[in-house]
Structure formats: structure tokens, C-alpha cells
Amino acid sequence: MADSRDVVFLDGVRTPFGKAGSLYAETRADDLVVNCIRELLRRHPEIPPERVDEVAIAATTQTGDQGLTIGRTTALLSGLPSSVPGFAIDRMCAGAMTAVTTTASGIGFGAYDIAIAGGVEHMTHHPMGEGADPNPRFLAEKLVDPSSLVMGSTAENLHDRFPEITKERADRFAVLSQQRVAQAYTDGILTESLVPVATRSAEHGWGLATADEPPRPDTTMEALAGLKTPFRPHGRVTAGNSAGLNDGATACLIAGADTAAELGIAPAMRMVGFAFAGVDPSVMGVGPVPATEKALHRAGLSIDDIGAFEINEAFAVQVLAFLDHFGIDQDDPKVNPYGGAIALGHPLASSGVRLMIQLARTFRDNPQIRYGITTMCIGLGMGGTVIWENPNHAKENEK
Ligand SMILES: CC(C)(COP(=O)(O)OP(=O)(O)OC[C@H]1O[C@@H](n2cnc3c(N)ncnc32)[C@H](O)[C@@H]1OP(=O)(O)O)[C@@H](O)C(=O)NCCC(=O)NCCS
């Protein structure tokens, strides 16, 4: 058995994200993943395909075109040798994040050298919660508040808990997310990780998806102020300050630092540690707070050591609860500098790797930053956080 060793994120790609019922309505979920895996292999001819030890792909709903052990089906469909195994994984919104931490753990332990980890959610083919059969005990025995099973309602609950997080603040954060995505598109930052996807439509014929569909760069505070609050009459959570319902996939290459060196691939990030934590499911959005505290504590770091944050924007209120807790301004440029899920979309189990892709880009552009985190809230009251170190920081210091 090998000693524990450093684990690195080599590279990540994703499909453009689509709006549910639109761009990918007639495109299969597993094909979205296959596009990502093939692109990773195309970008990295240094990696002999047979050296991939595991393919871990997350999906929240694991039936239909997301069923049959999607890590294995997509490995075969991608043309990986049949000797390469794969599995499916689920931690709802943190599926891809858990695919990364799980395979990274296997690498650290010495069971794998290289893994592909990612996630997919086709919310057109698999609407949230479809087919789930929650145990009646949850409500009968009051194990959870009834609102816990509706994510938008948990976001309204967070507004109740933190009245200083007003709808105006949530909308302001949403506008900023849209503006940052628009700027990142202009700067070519988001496009470099996108895999073009052939789409089909009985009505429109074949197409090629090359850009995210959800962003609304012209979003104004005035327009957001007038939107309905679908989760509660006179509530604060709207389509404008939430992530939408989306289709998309992500995948990344995780490896032992020694294997990366052997193959001559410069790592984009080194994993420092990770943690998942549970909270009251009725305020699931607060999950990133204890997850981050736990991850920092285990790594012997403090929040002041973190120079870059990629926090999933399931709902603006939940990001603001995190930032308020740690005393970070809501427009601080170290938080989601290239925008987030409010503008880009959040195909549930895929998003964890999107965060990592964006953090890797921040690391590349900012060698002065040493540590960053990717963090996200998770349904049924959880949070997940991964701490990463910037390899460019050490190189910068050597100069
Ligand atoms: C909030 C939610 C219910 C909205 O769904 P929807 O009503 O289908 O959303 P739409 O895109 O049709 O937007 C609703 C309206 O807001 C408008 N709108 C949305 N974003 C806007 C923006 N940035 N600026 C202006 N208007 C906007 C739309 O144009 C639409 O207007 P219309 O009714 O006049 O057509 C849905 O996106 C949702 O459930 N999001 C949360 C997903 C979730 O829980 N994820 C898991 C997290 S843990």
C-alpha cells in the first residue's frame, strides 16, 4: 500500500449549460458526459487512456439516460478501453464535487493514479425530485420541516433567519453575477473550458451548442424587482436571484502529483483538503458555512488564508449568508470573479466541477493567490467545501 500522496486537479471541461426544455431537450444526458470525457482525452494526449483508473460520474436522478451506472456507461461510450471501470455517484448538487473528493481519496490512498470525475444533470429529462419517494416518517415524525424538500422554500427560510439579507441585496448580487459572466465571456475566460456539443431537434434540425444559454447580461435591478416570488407569496426568492433549471455536464482529470510529474502535465490545483457537513434541512443553504469551517480547521488554515472563493449560487441569499458569516463584502472581487450559477445555470450534480474549473482559471491568472476554495450547499441540509492550493504561487515565489 502506498503512503498518502499529493492529489492534483489537472484540467476540467464542461458542456455549455442549457435551459431546461430548450437547448438539449432532445440530446441525451449521457452524451453530454461523453463529450466532456472525449474532450479531456483529446486535450491530454500525454495520458494513455488505459492509465485512467476510474471514471466517477454524478447524477442526482439515476434512471433513464442518467441510469445504468453512468460512470461506466460513459467510459465505454467515450471509447475508453473496457479495462477502465466506472461508477455513479450522488450527493445531489454536490455530486461532481463528491466524485472529485472520492476519487482524490482513492488517489491519496494509492489505489488509483488517474481518475476522471464529473457530473451531469438533465433537468429536462429528470425534473428535480421526480421519481423520489421520501419516507413518510420524514414528515409524520417531524424529522424535517415540510419546506425542506423544496429548495426555493429553504431559501425563503434563510431570508427569514437573516433578515439583514434583503431582497434588494439578493437582487444586487444577482445583477453582479450576470455582469461578471458577461465580462468573462468578453474576456474569453469561460469559453476556454467549453466543449461544443452537437444538438438535435426534430423541429430545428441539428445544431452546435458553443455558449451557455441561461445568461441574461442586460439584467437590471428594476426588472428583478418586478419578478414573481414562486416559493412564497410576497417572498424574496425569484427566478432572477436563483439558479434556474438547467441541463449540462462537467468532467475533470484528477491525478497523483507524482503521476502528473511522470506524464509531464503541470497541475492546475493541488487539493489541500475537503469537508462535508450537515445542517438543518430547512435552511440547507447555510451548509457551506460549517463545511468550510470544518475543512479549514482540518487543514490548519483560517478564512483569512483564502484568497479566492468559488461558491455555487443556488440562491443569492445562500451566498450572502456565507459571506456575511465570514465578514466578506458581497461584491468582493475574490468571490466568484467570473460570475456564477445565477447567470450560468446549475445542472445540479454537474456544478461542483464547474466551480473547480473557474477556480483553476483564477489561480492561473493570479499567482499571488495561494489558497482558494470551492464550496456549495446541498439538498437535505448539507454543505461541501474543497480547499485548493495554487501551484503557480510556489513558482512565483521561487522567482
Ligand atoms: C425559480 C424558478 C421556479 C423559476 O422557474 P421559471 O418560472 O420556469 O423561470 P423562468 O426562466 O421562466 O423565469 C420566470 C420569469 O422571470 C423572468 N426572469 C428570469 N430571470 C430574469 C432576469 N435575470 N431578468 C429579468 N427577468 C428574468 C423570466 O423572463 C420569466 O418571465 P415571464 O414569466 O414573463 O416569462 C426555477 O428556476 C427554480 O426552481 N430555480 C431553483 C432551482 C433549484 O432549486 N436548484 C437546486 C438548488 S439547491
The ligand as an SDF file (V2000), in Angstrom:
LIG
                    3D

 48 50  0  0  0  0  0  0  0  0999 V2000
  -37.1320   29.9940   -9.6200 C   0  0  0  0  0  0  0  0  0  0  0  0
  -37.7550   29.0430  -10.6130 C   0  0  0  0  0  0  0  0  0  0  0  0
  -39.0010   28.3640  -10.0120 C   0  0  0  0  0  0  0  0  0  0  0  0
  -38.1690   29.8550  -11.8340 C   0  0  0  0  0  0  0  0  0  0  0  0
  -38.6380   28.9920  -12.7980 O   0  0  0  0  0  0  0  0  0  0  0  0
  -39.3880   29.5490  -14.1020 P   0  0  0  0  0  0  0  0  0  0  0  0
  -40.5900   30.2960  -13.6870 O   0  0  0  0  0  0  0  0  0  0  0  0
  -39.5150   28.4100  -15.0360 O   0  0  0  0  0  0  0  0  0  0  0  0
  -38.2710   30.5610  -14.6290 O   0  0  0  0  0  0  0  0  0  0  0  0
  -38.2810   31.4550  -15.9070 P   0  0  0  0  0  0  0  0  0  0  0  0
  -36.9460   31.3680  -16.5240 O   0  0  0  0  0  0  0  0  0  0  0  0
  -39.4870   31.1660  -16.7610 O   0  0  0  0  0  0  0  0  0  0  0  0
  -38.3940   32.9000  -15.2910 O   0  0  0  0  0  0  0  0  0  0  0  0
  -39.6310   33.3780  -14.7350 C   0  0  0  0  0  0  0  0  0  0  0  0
  -39.8150   34.7970  -15.2180 C   0  0  0  0  0  0  0  0  0  0  0  0
  -38.7300   35.5820  -14.7030 O   0  0  0  0  0  0  0  0  0  0  0  0
  -38.1030   36.2630  -15.7680 C   0  0  0  0  0  0  0  0  0  0  0  0
  -36.6720   36.3690  -15.4480 N   0  0  0  0  0  0  0  0  0  0  0  0
  -35.8490   35.3720  -15.0380 C   0  0  0  0  0  0  0  0  0  0  0  0
  -34.6130   35.8620  -14.8720 N   0  0  0  0  0  0  0  0  0  0  0  0
  -34.6580   37.1670  -15.1570 C   0  0  0  0  0  0  0  0  0  0  0  0
  -33.6970   38.2050  -15.2000 C   0  0  0  0  0  0  0  0  0  0  0  0
  -32.4310   37.9700  -14.8630 N   0  0  0  0  0  0  0  0  0  0  0  0
  -34.0970   39.4350  -15.5510 N   0  0  0  0  0  0  0  0  0  0  0  0
  -35.3810   39.6790  -15.8970 C   0  0  0  0  0  0  0  0  0  0  0  0
  -36.3410   38.7320  -15.8930 N   0  0  0  0  0  0  0  0  0  0  0  0
  -35.9810   37.4980  -15.5390 C   0  0  0  0  0  0  0  0  0  0  0  0
  -38.3550   35.3840  -16.9820 C   0  0  0  0  0  0  0  0  0  0  0  0
  -38.2400   36.1250  -18.1720 O   0  0  0  0  0  0  0  0  0  0  0  0
  -39.7490   34.9350  -16.7410 C   0  0  0  0  0  0  0  0  0  0  0  0
  -40.6190   35.9690  -17.1070 O   0  0  0  0  0  0  0  0  0  0  0  0
  -42.0750   35.6390  -17.7480 P   0  0  0  0  0  0  0  0  0  0  0  0
  -42.8190   34.9260  -16.6760 O   0  0  0  0  0  0  0  0  0  0  0  0
  -42.5900   36.9940  -18.0670 O   0  0  0  0  0  0  0  0  0  0  0  0
  -41.8060   34.7830  -18.9240 O   0  0  0  0  0  0  0  0  0  0  0  0
  -36.7690   27.9260  -11.0540 C   0  0  0  0  0  0  0  0  0  0  0  0
  -35.7280   28.4880  -11.8140 O   0  0  0  0  0  0  0  0  0  0  0  0
  -36.1880   27.2000   -9.8730 C   0  0  0  0  0  0  0  0  0  0  0  0
  -36.8520   26.3450   -9.2850 O   0  0  0  0  0  0  0  0  0  0  0  0
  -34.9240   27.5070   -9.5160 N   0  0  0  0  0  0  0  0  0  0  0  0
  -34.2580   26.8740   -8.3870 C   0  0  0  0  0  0  0  0  0  0  0  0
  -33.6320   25.5960   -8.8310 C   0  0  0  0  0  0  0  0  0  0  0  0
  -33.1700   24.8080   -7.6410 C   0  0  0  0  0  0  0  0  0  0  0  0
  -33.8600   24.6660   -6.6520 O   0  0  0  0  0  0  0  0  0  0  0  0
  -31.9740   24.2600   -7.7530 N   0  0  0  0  0  0  0  0  0  0  0  0
  -31.4130   23.4950   -6.6890 C   0  0  0  0  0  0  0  0  0  0  0  0
  -30.7510   24.4000   -5.7550 C   0  0  0  0  0  0  0  0  0  0  0  0
  -30.3600   23.5960   -4.2680 S   0  0  0  0  0  0  0  0  0  0  0  0
  1  2  1  0
  2  3  1  0
  2  4  1  0
  2 36  1  0
  4  5  1  0
  5  6  1  0
  6  7  2  0
  6  8  1  0
  6  9  1  0
  9 10  1  0
 10 11  2  0
 10 12  1  0
 10 13  1  0
 13 14  1  0
 14 15  1  0
 15 16  1  0
 15 30  1  0
 16 17  1  0
 17 18  1  0
 17 28  1  0
 18 19  1  0
 18 27  1  0
 19 20  2  0
 20 21  1  0
 21 22  1  0
 21 27  2  0
 22 23  1  0
 22 24  2  0
 24 25  1  0
 25 26  2  0
 26 27  1  0
 28 29  1  0
 28 30  1  0
 30 31  1  0
 31 32  1  0
 32 33  2  0
 32 34  1  0
 32 35  1  0
 36 37  1  0
 36 38  1  0
 38 39  2  0
 38 40  1  0
 40 41  1  0
 41 42  1  0
 42 43  1  0
 43 44  2  0
 43 45  1  0
 45 46  1  0
 46 47  1  0
 47 48  1  0
M  END
$$$$
